Amino acid sequence: MLIYWHSNKIMSNVKTPLFVYIIHFVFISCYNILGKRIYYIKLLSLWRMISFMINDNYWLKIANYDLKTAEAMLKSKRYLYVGFMCNQSIEKILKGIYSDKFNQLPPRIHNLARLLKLVELGNDLPKDLLEVLNELNPLNIAARYPDQQLDIIKELDFDYSSKLLENTRRLFKWLKTKR
């Protein structure tokens, strides 16, 4: 009973970081279903994961990986996924900037313009790079939903995808200097 009271007390604090909420739910579910001993293992594992994800090197590494995947997709002529992976690389570097700046997990959103605003770089971003960001933003959705894919696949070719990848690299490079 003391555990529930303590957890509820934490949950009532409006300024509590996101990871406390996650730990709360893991604790409750693991304690009720798996037992106390498992809880400690799960909590330690979760804490390591959160600490790892708050570290901006995690986000930078995964963003670089996604950019390299976009290059591989271009070589294999999978143009829809060039755009998707370009989008993902920018999303993840923005989330890295967020976690570095605020020392917490970034929000679970995928809108690049919104992420840019949250990291307070919207006014600093050069206009040409803002256009790149706006071009990338809908490619997250287009790659995931079949009804969107058919329309966009017709417009994608090697030239467009190459240019998109080149522009994404420029945006990525600029964002990397803002970490």
C-alpha positions in Angstrom: 0.0 0.0 0.0 2.8 2.3 0.8 4.2 1.8 -2.7 0.9 2.9 -4.3 0.7 6.0 -2.1 4.3 7.0 -2.9 3.7 6.5 -6.7 0.5 8.5 -6.6 2.3 11.2 -4.7 4.9 11.3 -7.5 2.2 11.3 -10.2 0.4 14.4 -8.6 3.5 16.5 -9.1 3.0 18.5 -12.3 6.7 19.2 -12.8 7.7 15.5 -12.7 9.9 14.5 -15.6 8.5 12.0 -18.2 10.8 9.2 -17.0 9.2 9.2 -13.6 5.8 8.5 -15.2 7.4 5.7 -17.2 9.0 4.2 -14.1 5.6 4.5 -12.3 3.8 2.4 -14.9 6.6 -0.2 -15.2 6.6 -0.5 -11.4 2.9 -1.1 -11.1 2.7 -3.6 -14.0 5.8 -5.5 -13.0 4.8 -5.6 -9.3 1.3 -6.8 -10.0 2.1 -9.3 -12.7 5.7 -10.4 -12.3 6.5 -9.9 -8.7 8.9 -7.7 -6.7 12.2 -9.2 -7.7 11.5 -8.8 -11.5 10.6 -5.2 -10.8 14.0 -4.3 -9.7 15.6 -5.9 -12.8 13.0 -4.2 -15.1 13.5 -0.8 -13.4 17.3 -1.0 -13.7 17.0 -1.9 -17.3 14.5 0.9 -18.0 16.7 3.4 -16.1 19.7 2.4 -18.3 17.5 2.8 -21.4 16.3 6.3 -20.4 19.8 7.4 -19.4 21.0 6.2 -22.8 18.3 7.9 -24.8 18.8 11.2 -22.9 22.4 11.1 -24.0 22.5 13.1 -27.3 25.1 10.7 -28.7 22.4 8.0 -29.0 20.3 10.3 -31.2 23.2 11.4 -33.3 24.3 7.9 -33.9 20.9 6.7 -34.9 20.4 9.9 -37.1 23.7 9.1 -38.9 22.6 5.5 -39.4 19.3 6.7 -40.9 21.1 9.1 -43.3 23.4 6.2 -44.4 20.3 4.1 -44.9 18.9 6.8 -47.1 22.0 6.6 -49.2 21.6 2.8 -49.5 18.0 3.2 -50.5 19.1 5.6 -53.3 21.6 3.1 -54.6 19.0 0.3 -54.6 16.5 2.7 -56.3 14.0 2.6 -53.5 13.1 6.2 -53.8 10.1 6.3 -51.4 12.4 5.1 -48.6 15.1 7.7 -49.5 12.6 10.4 -48.5 11.4 8.4 -45.4 14.9 7.9 -44.1 15.9 11.5 -44.8 12.9 12.5 -42.7 13.9 10.1 -39.9 17.5 11.3 -39.8 16.3 14.9 -39.3 13.7 13.9 -36.8 16.3 12.1 -34.7 18.9 14.8 -34.8 16.2 17.3 -33.7 15.3 14.9 -30.8 19.0 14.7 -29.9 19.2 18.5 -29.7 16.0 18.4 -27.6 17.4 15.8 -25.2 20.7 17.7 -24.9 19.1 21.0 -24.4 16.4 20.0 -21.8 18.1 16.8 -20.4 15.0 14.7 -20.9 13.4 12.4 -23.4 12.0 14.2 -26.4 8.3 14.2 -27.0 6.9 11.4 -29.1 6.0 13.5 -32.1 7.1 13.2 -35.7 6.3 16.7 -37.1 9.7 18.2 -38.0 8.4 21.8 -37.9 7.1 21.2 -34.4 10.3 19.7 -33.2 12.3 22.6 -34.7 10.1 25.0 -32.7 10.5 23.0 -29.5 14.3 23.2 -29.8 14.0 26.9 -30.4 15.9 26.9 -33.7 13.1 28.0 -36.0 14.2 31.7 -36.2 17.9 30.7 -36.8 17.4 28.2 -39.6 18.2 29.6 -43.0 15.2 29.9 -45.3 16.6 27.4 -47.9 17.0 24.8 -45.1 13.6 25.5 -43.7 12.2 24.7 -47.2 14.1 21.4 -47.0 12.6 20.6 -43.6 9.1 21.4 -44.9 9.7 19.2 -48.0 10.7 16.3 -45.7 7.9 16.6 -43.2 5.2 14.8 -45.2 7.5 12.0 -46.3 7.1 10.4 -42.9 3.5 9.8 -43.5 3.7 9.0 -47.2 6.1 6.1 -46.6 3.9 4.5 -43.9 0.4 4.5 -45.5 -0.3 2.7 -48.8 -2.9 5.2 -50.1 -0.3 7.9 -49.8 2.5 5.8 -51.3 1.0 5.4 -54.7 0.6 9.1 -55.4 4.1 10.0 -54.2 5.9 7.0 -55.8 4.9 8.4 -59.3 6.7 11.6 -58.5 9.9 10.1 -57.1 12.9 9.4 -59.3 16.7 9.3 -59.0 17.2 13.0 -59.7 14.6 14.1 -57.2 15.8 11.6 -54.5 19.4 12.5 -55.1 18.7 16.2 -54.6 16.6 15.5 -51.5 19.4 13.5 -50.0 21.9 16.2 -50.8 19.7 18.9 -49.2 19.1 16.6 -46.2 22.8 16.3 -45.7 23.1 20.2 -45.7 20.3 20.5 -43.1 21.8 17.7 -41.1 25.2 19.4 -41.1 23.6 22.7 -40.0 21.6 21.0 -37.2 24.7 19.1 -36.0 26.5 22.4 -35.3 23.6 23.4 -33.0 24.0 20.5 -30.5 
